[in-house]
């Protein structure tokens, strides 16, 4: 009986651990899937202007920055991509 209770306790601990891991993964997914519409419109317009309206290129550049610098604010990604584009054009 004691062995059964010990096994049940181990299972309960694994369930709790799995739940917290799931919550952590959900948070990571939400951070990566934040919509661009929350970002500053002026920055969006400036980025599209620098790319001559190429929204697909803007999306790719922003996703790349999100992958290499996770957890930043949307405006930060826009500013970083804009800064990189301006730097590379000089």
FILUMKOL-443412 format. One record per residue (C-alpha): residue number from 1; residue in three letters; z, x, y. Coordinates in steps of 0.5 Angstrom, whole numbers, plus 2048, in hexadecimal, padded with zeros to 3 digits. Each point is the difference from the previous one (the first is absolute). Last residue first. Layout:
N
NUM/ALA/Z/X/Y .
...
REM end
This chain:
90
90/UNK/7A4/833/86B .
89/UNK/7FE/7FA/7FC .
88/UNK/805/802/7FA .
87/UNK/806/7FF/805 .
86/UNK/7FD/7F9/802 .
85/UNK/800/7FE/7F9 .
84/UNK/806/803/7FE .
83/UNK/804/7FC/806 .
82/UNK/7FD/7FA/7FF .
81/UNK/802/800/7F8 .
80/UNK/807/802/802 .
79/UNK/800/7FB/805 .
78/UNK/7FE/7FA/7FC .
77/UNK/805/803/7FA .
76/UNK/806/800/805 .
75/UNK/7FE/7F9/802 .
74/UNK/801/7FD/7F9 .
73/UNK/807/803/800 .
72/UNK/801/806/7FB .
71/UNK/802/7FF/7F9 .
70/UNK/7FB/804/7FC .
69/UNK/7FD/806/803 .
68/UNK/7FA/803/7FB .
67/UNK/7FF/7F9/7FE .
66/UNK/800/7FC/806 .
65/UNK/7FC/806/804 .
64/UNK/7FA/7FE/7FA .
63/UNK/801/7F9/801 .
62/UNK/7FF/801/808 .
61/UNK/7FA/804/7FF .
60/UNK/7FD/7FB/7FB .
59/UNK/801/7FA/804 .
58/UNK/7FD/804/806 .
57/UNK/7FA/802/7FC .
56/UNK/7FF/7F8/7FE .
55/UNK/801/7FE/807 .
54/UNK/7FA/804/803 .
53/UNK/800/7FD/807 .
52/UNK/7FE/807/803 .
51/UNK/805/804/7FC .
50/UNK/803/802/807 .
49/UNK/800/7F9/802 .
48/UNK/803/7FD/7FA .
47/UNK/806/805/801 .
46/UNK/801/7FE/807 .
45/UNK/7FF/7F8/7FF .
44/UNK/806/801/7FA .
43/UNK/804/804/805 .
42/UNK/7FF/7FB/805 .
41/UNK/802/7FA/7FB .
40/UNK/807/803/7FE .
39/UNK/801/7FF/7F9 .
38/UNK/802/7FA/7FD .
37/UNK/7F9/7FE/7FE .
36/UNK/7FF/806/7FC .
35/UNK/804/7FD/7FA .
34/UNK/805/803/7FC .
33/UNK/7FE/802/7F9 .
32/UNK/803/807/7FF .
31/UNK/807/7FE/803 .
30/UNK/800/7FA/7FC .
29/UNK/7FE/804/7F9 .
28/UNK/806/804/801 .
27/UNK/805/7FB/801 .
26/UNK/7FD/7FC/7FA .
25/UNK/801/807/7FC .
24/UNK/808/801/803 .
23/UNK/801/7F8/7FE .
22/UNK/7FD/802/7F9 .
21/UNK/804/806/7FF .
20/UNK/807/7FC/802 .
19/UNK/7FE/7FB/7FB .
18/UNK/7FF/805/7FB .
17/UNK/807/803/801 .
16/UNK/803/7FA/7FF .
15/UNK/7FC/7FE/7FA .
14/UNK/802/807/7FD .
13/UNK/807/7FF/802 .
12/UNK/801/7F9/7FC .
11/UNK/7FC/803/7FA .
10/UNK/806/806/800 .
9/UNK/805/7FB/801 .
8/UNK/7FD/7FC/7FA .
7/UNK/800/806/7FC .
6/UNK/807/801/801 .
5/UNK/802/7F9/7FF .
4/UNK/7FC/800/7F9 .
3/UNK/804/807/7FE .
2/UNK/807/7FD/802 .
1/UNK/7FE/7FA/7FB .
REM end
